[in-house]
Amino acid sequence: MSKAGTSYPKEKINILFLENISEKAVQQFKQNGYVNVRKLSGALSEAELIKEIKDVHLLGIRSKTQITAKVLDAATKLQAIGCFCIGVNQVNLKAATQKGVVVFNAPYSNTRSVAELVIGAAIMLIRRIPDKNKAAHEGRWFKEAKGSYELRGKTLGIIGYGNIGSQVSVLAEALGMKIRFYDIETKLPLGNAVACKSLKEVVSQSDIVSLHVPETNQTKNMVNKALLKQFKQGAILINYARGEVVDIPALTKALEEKQLSGAAIDVFPVEPEKNGDVFESPLQGLHNVLLTPHIGGSTEEAQENIGEDVSIKLFQYLERGITNGSHTVPPISLPPVDGAHRILHIHNNVPGVLSAINTELSKHNINIVGQYLKTNDAIGYVVLDVDNKLSKRALELLKAVKHTIKVRMLY
């Protein structure tokens, strides 16, 4: 197969990366001839983004930038959004779907970074290192074994046995820990891990509990006053998942009353917008508590992996129409076809659209070399390879098809 180029001039494609995205992402596009790549270090407010996004074709963000319906209304040229992080809850996916904007993320790229830090935090807390570190900095010698334990032989409870939770399970078992886990879906245990039937069953058996769940209506304040009372006396809580999952005032009280002996919290219900901003939490100043600024996945390796993963997805969509990993447009992966022009057609998922497409092209004697269709509940995505001599006419006909959201000549 020949290597097809994009029909739209690369020098006219505008790419905007926010929040100091890895240089790997920038290089991915510049090395392939895309010269209009802007990289900004911070997030933008809704008003700022509305001004910036008017002529942007590809947008890259991390977790701070909020992509609202108003932003998407202003993004008249936007083809795709790359979320250079695990989640996509910062994007209004319903509005993006209605606009035919593809949304990608990197759900697995920082798995190891988070898992390692969870294990590190578990060791620090079970040995009461935060208290000893504080004393040493204050000039006090605090050498004692009381209240300090090994991880070996202890039970780790994992709530959420997905990519990160299962990786934590493997690392912890290698250190000699027993593993109990709970997930709303049936998951195959790794190693000697044992599945539990309820949250209460997990926390009541565990010396350390680690959270690895998404932020949903069901998980909001999942660890609350009632559940904390079910924890083993002196247990440790680690949250490197989402800030809304833990009721912070209830956790603060549990620590003050010695129901828990320690905690490591990396995510919070409300977080500062940028580095240097004031951060406040009821957990500040408590004994044996590690507070970190949402850095669970913040390693050089993770950011490079995320930069590479998401930029490749954006690049493949821009040049090939491939949508694998999209949260909005249905997934399609296909090779280029020699001697044809490729057109992408995104439409509302209602009966008769594909028939209308084929009827219009047939009426004008436009030969379809290849055709691919995928749908989800909201929209349909058709990739058409047509006779290159008639592709411009085909493009105009497809734009006029009823229920069309977006049409693009790929090459």
N, C-alpha and C positions, 0 to 999 in steps of 0.2 A: 504494500500500500504506500502511496505517496504521502508525504507529510504535508497536510493542508495548512494553509495560513488563514488567519481570520480575515473576513471580508472588510471589517471596520479597521481603519488604520490604527496601528498600535500607539502611535504618538498622540492620538486623540482620546485614548482610554485614560481616564483619571482614576487613580487609586489613592485612597486616604486610609492611613493606619494611625490609630489613636492609642493612648495609654502605653507608650514605649514598647510596642510589640517587637519581638526579637528581630534582629537584623537579617536573620535567615529568610524571613518572609519578604523583606525588601529585595534581597538579592535574587530570590526566586523569579521575581518579575523583571528586574533590571537586566538579568542575564538573558532573558528571553525577549528583549527589545521593548519593554514597556518603560518609557522614560519619565512619565508623569506620575511618580510615586512620592507622596508626601507622608512624612512620619512626624507625629506630634507626641510629646512626652506625657501629656495628661489627658483626662477625660474632658468632654465638652458638655455643657448644659443643653437642655432641649432647644433653647433659643439660639445658642451658638451653633449647634449642629444643624438647625434648619437653614441658617445662613451658609454654612460650609458645604452642605450635601447636594445642592442644586445640580451641579454638573458632575457628580461623582458616580462612577460605574461600579466600583468595588469598594466596600467599606470593611475595615478590620478593626475590631474592638476587643476589649477584655471585659471584666465584670462590672466596672463602674459606669460605663456609658449606657444610658437608657434609650433604647430605640422605640419610641412611642408611635402611635398612629399619626400624630401631627408631623413627626420627622419623616415618616414614610410617605405622607402626602406631598411633602416638599421634595422628595427624592425622585424626581421624574425620570432620571436616567439610570437609577440604581438597578443592577442586575443581581447582585449577591452580597451577602453579609457574612464575614468570617468572624466567629466568636473564638478568640484565641485563649480558650479556657475550657473547663469541663462543661459548665452549664450554658443554657440559652434563655434562662428566665428573665434576663435583662432586655430581651427582644419581645415585642408584641407579635407573637407568631401568627395570630389570627389575621392581623392587619397585613403582615408580610405575605401570608398565603394569598390573601385577596389581591395583593399587588403583583403576585407572581415573582416575588423576590426570594431567591434561594438562600437558606440559612444553614451554614455549616458550623461545626465545633470540633473539639478534640477531646472526646470523652475518656481516652485511655492514656494520654501522653504523659501525665504527671503522676500516674498511679504509684510508681516506685518511690518518688519523692515524698508523697504523703505517708505511705506505709512505713518508710524508714523513720520519719519524724515521730510517728505514733509510738513506735518501739522505743525510740530515744526518750520520749517524754515519759513512757511507762517506767523505764529504768530510773530516770531522774526523780520521779515522784515516789516510787516505792522505796528508794534509798533516802528520801527527804533531802535531796540536794538543794532545792531552793532555799530552805531555812539555813542550811550550813553555808551556802554561798553568801547569803545576806550577812550572816554573822561574821564571816571572814572579811568581807568588804568593810564592815564596821569596826574591825580590829579585835573581834572576839573569837577565841579559840573554842570550837564547839565540837570536840571529838567524842562521839559516843555511838554505840550500836543500837540503842533503844529505838524501836519504831522503824528500823531499816531492815529491809528484806531483799532476798533474791527473787528474780522472776521465775526461776526454775521451780516447777511444782505448783505454781499459782494458776488460777483459772482466769482466762481472758474471755469476757463476754463481748461479742461483736453484734451490733444491731445494724443490719444492712449488709448482706453477704454478696455484694456485687464485685466489681473489678478491684476496688481498693480494699474492701472488707476481706475478700478472700486472699489477697496478697498479704495483708496483715496477719491473717490466720497462718499462712505458710511460714512467715518469718518468726512468729511467736512460738509456733510448735518446734521450730529448729532450736529455740532457746530453752526448750523443755517445759513449755506451758501447756496446760489443758485448754481446749477451745470449746466454747459454747456459742452458738449463734442463733439469731432470729431474723427471718426475712418474710415479707408478706407473700413472696412467691417461693415455690419449692425449689431449692438449690441443692446440687450435688455437693456433699461435704468433701473438702480436700484433706488428705492425711487422716488424722484421727479426730477431726472436728465433729462435734455432735450438734444436730439441729434441735432447737427447742420450740415448743408450741406457742409460747407467749413471751411478751416483754418481761412480765413478772418472773417467769421461770429463768430467764437469762440473768437478770440483775440480782436475783436472790442467791444465785450460785457463784457469782463472779467476784473476784478480788479487784479486777480492773474492768471497766466497761468502756468500749470505744464505739463511737457513733459514725456511721457511714451511710446516711440516708439523704435523699433529695429534699428540697424545700417544697412541701405541698400543704394543702389544707389539712391532710391527715397527720402530717408530721409536725405541724406547728405546736410548740410547747409540749411535745411528746414526752420529754423528761420534765415532769412537773412535780408539784408537792406530793401528790399521791404516789407517783412512781418512785420518787426518791426515798420514800419511807419503806419501799420494798427492797432497797439495796442492802447488801451485807453491811453490818457495822464496820466502819473504817475503810470502806471501798474507795476506789479512785475513779473519777470520770474524765474521759478524754473526748473532746468534741473538735474534730477537724472537718466537719461536714458542712452544716449551714447554721447561721446565727439564730434563726427563728425556732430551731429544734429544741432548744433548752430554755426553760423559764429561769432567767438569770437571778431574779430576787429569791426564788425558791432554792436555787443552788447555793446562793450566798448564805441563806439561813441554815441549810444542811451542813455546810462547812463550818459555820460558826458554832453550831450545836454538836459538832464532832460526829454527825451521822456519816459523813464522808471525811476521809483523812487527806484528800488532795484532789486537785483538778488541773487539767491542761485545756485551755480554751483558746482557739485560734480564730474563731468566727463569732460575730456578735450581731444582735438584732439591728443595731444602728452602728455604722462604721464611718469614720472620717472620710472625706472625699479625696484627700491627697496627703502625701507625706508632710509631716510638720504640723498638721492640724491637731487641735486638742482632742484627746481621747479620754473618756471617763467611763468607769464601770464600777458597780458595787463590789466587784471581786478584787479591786485594787487594795493591796496591803494585807490580804489574808495569807495565813501561813500555808506553805506547801502548795502554792498555786502558781502555775506557769501561764502567763498571758502573752500571746504573740499576735502580731498585726496581720492576720490572714495570709500567712506565708507557707501554708502546708505544701503547696505545689511550687513554691518559689525557689527553684534551684536553676543553675545555668543549664543543666542537662534537660530539665523539664521544659524550660522556656524555648530552648532550641528545638526540642521534639515537637512542641505545640506549634512553633513558627513554621516548621517544615510541613507538618501534617495538614494544617488548615490552608496554608498558601498553596499546597499541591491541589487540594480540593477546589479552591477558587480558580486556580489556573486551568484545571481540567474542565471545569464548567465553562469558563470563558472561551477556551479553544476547542473543546470537543463536545460540549453539552452534557457531560457526565454529571449526574446528580447523586451519586452514592453518598450516603451520610447526611443528606438534606433533611431538615425538620419541617419543610414546607412543601416543596415540589417533589412529586414521587420519584423514587430512585431509578435511574436508567444508566447503563454503562454499555457503550458500543464503540467499535472501531471506526475510523474514517473510511469512507467509500471513495474509491478512485473514480474520476470522471464524473462526479456529481457535486451539486451544491447542497449544503445542509441547512435546513431551516428549523428553528425551534418554535413551537406553538404551545402556549400555556392558556388554558381556558377554564371556565367554570364547569364543574363536573355535572352536566345535565345531559339527558339523552339526545342523541342526534347530531352532536358536534362532529364526531369523526365522519359520519355519513355526509355531512355538509361539506367538510374539507375535501373528501374524495370526489363528491359530485362536482364541486366548483373546478377542481383541477382537471377532472375528466372532460367537463364541458369545453375546456380550452385546450384540450389535447396535450396536457402537460404530463409527461411520463414520470411515475413514481418509481424510483429505483429501489428504495427501501423505506420502510415505515415502522415506527416503534411507538407504542402507547402504554402509559402507566397512569393510573388514577389513584387518588385517595378520596376521602369523604368530601373534600371541598373542591379540588381542582383536578384537571387532567393535563398531562404533559405528553405532547406528540413531537417526535423527532422525524423529520421528513428528509430523505435524500432524493432530490429531483434532478431532472435533466438540466445540466448547467447552462444550456442555451436559453432556457425559459424560466430560470430561477427568479429573475426580477419580477416577471409577471405573476409568478406563483406567490411571491411575497406579498404583493398588493392584494391578490385575491384572498389570501389567508387573513390579512388584517381586517377584511370586510366580513368575515364569518361571524355570525351572531354568537355571543357569549365569549368572545376572545378577550383575554386579559393582556397578553403580551406576545409579540412576535419578533423574532430576531434572526437575521441571516448570519449564520455562523461562519461559513466559508463557501 
